[in-house]
Amino acid sequence: MVERDEPGQHASARNPGNLNPILGNKTELIPLALESLRLHRTLAAELHGTGLHYALEPVRRVLVAFDDRDRVELDETERLIARYPEFPTQRLGASALRAIEPRLSESIIEGLQIDGNESIDSAAFNAALVEGARRAGAEVLRATAQGIHATSHSVSAIDTDAGRIDCDSLVLATGPWVAEVAAWFGFELAVEPVKGEMLRMRLAPPTIARDFTHGLISLYRRGYDEVWVGVTRERRGFDEAPSAAARKALLEGAVRLLPAIREAVVREHVASLRPMTTTGLPIVGRVPGWNNLFVANGGGIKGVLLSAGIGAAICDLVMTGTTALPVENFAPRGPH
């Protein structure tokens, strides 16, 4: 694996590690998302057996309503999730919500609790993946790719600032940094950077009992006293600097849900770039016109979840040329 920066330095590790295959997902992506959740559970068990842990655990999320318009959205979400019995839901009135979390805003009138999702410590997950790969014989090289060698529509090597590396196959998993690399091969990837900012906060114990969401704003319960507050979505090119405006918006949204956030301490304000496609769907598969060139990109806001399914599918395609995972509709387009 050739990586210009430390693995996990960008969006892959700067998030609350939410593994939620239904909510906020495109219908055509749900089969892969469901399979990815299953693969995450399998992978966690395999890595746990080698002593590598990253806190995979069940999560209960509650979508909250402030008014009748929000209640209509809860109705729609409840009908959607009812198609998937492995994700049971429960409507909660105001008194039931206060029994779960007394610090919730008094303006919240109802909630929809969703079970069946998971979460991971995404930074620890990245570290475990890299260490697990090393133990399996992989090499992680800190270097910058600079060009390719190819004959007869097959890649034979890449040039890096650390030297030439021969290869039997090449997988492009570059995140939003795609333009230059794709140009080497004469094709385009419709992937752009979408900036997301979050706050990692210390809340006075006890921590919140659930994850709570209203619109784009979510409070994610993580660890003993930690709450992640997210998220913003902006198209700002490759600007990864945290902004005062985003911090203000996140805090205001969080306080509306949980006024006690006013007393919480911001431990970290993170900003990172998610690779988003124009369709909202990932790009997974072999590049047409090339024998051994593959793309794994465009996971967007579901990137941590989809990483398990996309990784398994790419492995199948590289090794056997086929995969049973539902990625056939996400294949990259051919040369321009």
SENUDO-671040 format. One line per field, with one value per residue (C-alpha): chain; x, y, z. Coordinates in steps of 0.1 Angstrom, whole numbers. Example, Ala and Ser with C-alpha at 12.3 -4.5 7.8 and 13.67 -1.06 7.14 Angstrom:
! residues 2
unit	A, A
px	123, 137
py	-45, -11
pz	78, 71
END
This chain:
! residues 336
unit	A, A, A, A, A, A, A, A, A, A, A, A, A, A, A, A, A, A, A, A, A, A, A, A, A, A, A, A, A, A, A, A, A, A, A, A, A, A, A, A, A, A, A, A, A, A, A, A, A, A, A, A, A, A, A, A, A, A, A, A, A, A, A, A, A, A, A, A, A, A, A, A, A, A, A, A, A, A, A, A, A, A, A, A, A, A, A, A, A, A, A, A, A, A, A, A, A, A, A, A, A, A, A, A, A, A, A, A, A, A, A, A, A, A, A, A, A, A, A, A, A, A, A, A, A, A, A, A, A, A, A, A, A, A, A, A, A, A, A, A, A, A, A, A, A, A, A, A, A, A, A, A, A, A, A, A, A, A, A, A, A, A, A, A, A, A, A, A, A, A, A, A, A, A, A, A, A, A, A, A, A, A, A, A, A, A, A, A, A, A, A, A, A, A, A, A, A, A, A, A, A, A, A, A, A, A, A, A, A, A, A, A, A, A, A, A, A, A, A, A, A, A, A, A, A, A, A, A, A, A, A, A, A, A, A, A, A, A, A, A, A, A, A, A, A, A, A, A, A, A, A, A, A, A, A, A, A, A, A, A, A, A, A, A, A, A, A, A, A, A, A, A, A, A, A, A, A, A, A, A, A, A, A, A, A, A, A, A, A, A, A, A, A, A, A, A, A, A, A, A, A, A, A, A, A, A, A, A, A, A, A, A, A, A, A, A, A, A, A, A, A, A, A, A, A, A, A, A, A, A, A, A, A, A, A, A
px	0, 15, 2, 14, 2, -2, -30, -62, -49, -79, -117, -112, -104, -120, -155, -176, -175, -212, -222, -257, -268, -303, -308, -297, -287, -297, -320, -297, -268, -286, -277, -240, -244, -261, -235, -208, -222, -221, -185, -176, -188, -168, -137, -139, -140, -110, -89, -100, -86, -52, -54, -65, -95, -115, -147, -173, -205, -243, -258, -293, -301, -331, -344, -362, -391, -396, -429, -455, -433, -406, -433, -441, -404, -404, -434, -416, -384, -404, -421, -387, -370, -399, -388, -358, -368, -333, -335, -365, -379, -399, -418, -410, -432, -418, -419, -402, -375, -369, -367, -339, -321, -334, -311, -328, -344, -380, -390, -386, -420, -413, -387, -381, -356, -337, -318, -295, -268, -232, -203, -166, -137, -127, -91, -85, -102, -77, -48, -60, -65, -29, -14, -35, -23, 13, 10, -4, 26, 16, 40, 28, 50, 49, 55, 39, 29, 44, 36, 30, 45, 20, 20, -9, -35, -19, -1, 34, 48, 43, 69, 71, 94, 107, 114, 97, 73, 64, 28, 5, -26, -32, -61, -68, -82, -72, -103, -110, -75, -83, -77, -40, -39, -69, -54, -24, -48, -69, -102, -122, -136, -166, -154, -152, -142, -170, -158, -173, -166, -173, -166, -153, -165, -162, -197, -200, -210, -232, -227, -258, -277, -283, -273, -297, -303, -323, -316, -279, -271, -263, -249, -230, -224, -188, -168, -174, -178, -173, -198, -192, -212, -218, -220, -215, -213, -197, -180, -148, -124, -95, -97, -93, -90, -116, -138, -153, -186, -189, -180, -207, -233, -225, -226, -259, -274, -262, -274, -309, -309, -291, -287, -261, -237, -231, -210, -192, -155, -144, -116, -111, -125, -119, -124, -119, -128, -152, -150, -185, -197, -223, -247, -241, -229, -194, -172, -160, -145, -121, -115, -128, -99, -75, -67, -55, -65, -92, -110, -123, -137, -167, -178, -189, -206, -209, -173, -163, -193, -188, -151, -156, -178, -158, -126, -139, -153, -121, -101, -124, -121, -84, -79, -107, -122, -157, -175, -208, -210, -236, -212, -219, -238, -210, -183, -161, -167, -142, -116, -128
py	0, 33, 61, 97, 105, 85, 59, 73, 109, 122, 114, 77, 82, 116, 105, 87, 54, 50, 18, 26, 9, 22, 57, 84, 59, 55, 25, 10, 11, -6, -42, -35, -15, -44, -69, -44, -44, -82, -81, -56, -80, -108, -87, -74, -110, -120, -90, -94, -129, -115, -89, -60, -42, -11, -12, -25, -22, -19, 16, 28, 60, 82, 106, 135, 157, 193, 198, 182, 185, 165, 139, 134, 127, 102, 85, 82, 69, 43, 30, 27, 9, -15, -32, -45, -65, -67, -30, -28, 7, 21, 54, 73, 100, 130, 113, 82, 103, 122, 88, 78, 112, 138, 165, 165, 198, 203, 213, 178, 162, 127, 103, 73, 48, 26, -6, -29, -5, -6, 18, 15, 37, 47, 57, 24, 6, 21, 12, -23, -27, -16, -37, -67, -63, -60, -92, -109, -99, -65, -36, 0, 25, 62, 77, 98, 81, 100, 80, 45, 20, 1, -20, -36, -21, -36, -17, -32, -7, 26, 53, 69, 93, 62, 43, 20, -7, -36, -48, -75, -53, -18, -5, 33, 41, 77, 93, 128, 132, 116, 140, 136, 98, 92, 114, 90, 63, 85, 83, 105, 98, 119, 123, 156, 166, 175, 190, 177, 192, 176, 183, 157, 168, 158, 158, 157, 122, 103, 102, 103, 70, 70, 87, 116, 131, 160, 169, 171, 175, 143, 136, 104, 86, 72, 60, 69, 107, 115, 129, 135, 164, 164, 172, 199, 194, 220, 221, 240, 224, 209, 231, 209, 237, 238, 269, 291, 292, 254, 253, 278, 260, 226, 239, 257, 226, 205, 228, 228, 190, 189, 222, 206, 208, 244, 231, 205, 209, 207, 182, 183, 202, 181, 188, 164, 157, 129, 116, 122, 112, 131, 101, 96, 60, 46, 36, 0, -23, -28, 1, -7, -10, -21, -56, -51, -16, -12, 16, 17, 52, 75, 60, 95, 98, 60, 54, 37, 13, 5, 0, -36, -45, -25, -40, -76, -70, -55, -85, -109, -90, -88, -124, -142, -116, -119, -112, -121, -88, -64, -39, -46, -13, 8, 0, 28, 42, 38, 62, 96
pz	0, -11, 11, 9, 45, 76, 72, 87, 88, 68, 68, 74, 111, 117, 124, 150, 132, 126, 108, 97, 64, 60, 73, 49, 22, -14, -21, -47, -22, 7, -4, -4, 29, 46, 34, 45, 81, 81, 69, 96, 123, 107, 104, 139, 152, 131, 142, 178, 177, 169, 197, 176, 190, 179, 200, 176, 196, 191, 188, 195, 176, 183, 157, 174, 165, 175, 156, 134, 103, 121, 130, 94, 87, 115, 100, 66, 82, 102, 71, 53, 81, 86, 54, 73, 104, 116, 125, 149, 157, 186, 188, 220, 235, 254, 288, 275, 260, 293, 311, 287, 288, 312, 298, 264, 253, 266, 231, 218, 216, 201, 189, 168, 182, 158, 168, 149, 139, 151, 157, 158, 170, 134, 143, 161, 131, 107, 129, 133, 95, 88, 115, 105, 69, 80, 99, 68, 48, 34, 32, 39, 21, 29, -5, -32, -65, -95, -126, -141, -165, -187, -218, -237, -213, -182, -155, -148, -122, -105, -99, -64, -48, -29, -61, -87, -75, -98, -96, -110, -103, -92, -71, -70, -36, -35, -19, -33, -47, -80, -109, -115, -110, -133, -160, -161, -174, -197, -178, -154, -120, -110, -74, -56, -20, 3, 36, 68, 102, 136, 173, 197, 232, 268, 285, 322, 333, 327, 289, 268, 267, 229, 197, 190, 156, 142, 105, 99, 136, 156, 190, 190, 223, 223, 253, 289, 286, 250, 225, 188, 173, 136, 109, 82, 45, 23, -11, -3, -27, -8, 22, 53, 79, 107, 105, 132, 113, 113, 150, 158, 137, 153, 188, 182, 167, 196, 223, 207, 212, 246, 264, 287, 257, 268, 297, 276, 267, 230, 229, 192, 162, 131, 94, 66, 30, 20, -16, -30, -65, -85, -82, -45, -53, -50, -78, -75, -101, -130, -153, -188, -213, -186, -176, -141, -130, -104, -86, -50, -43, -36, -3, 8, 42, 43, 36, 69, 66, 29, 33, 44, 14, -12, 1, -1, -36, -49, -34, -52, -85, -84, -74, -94, -118, -102, -70, -54, -37, -52, -69, -106, -109, -94, -120, -133, -168, -196, -210, -221
END
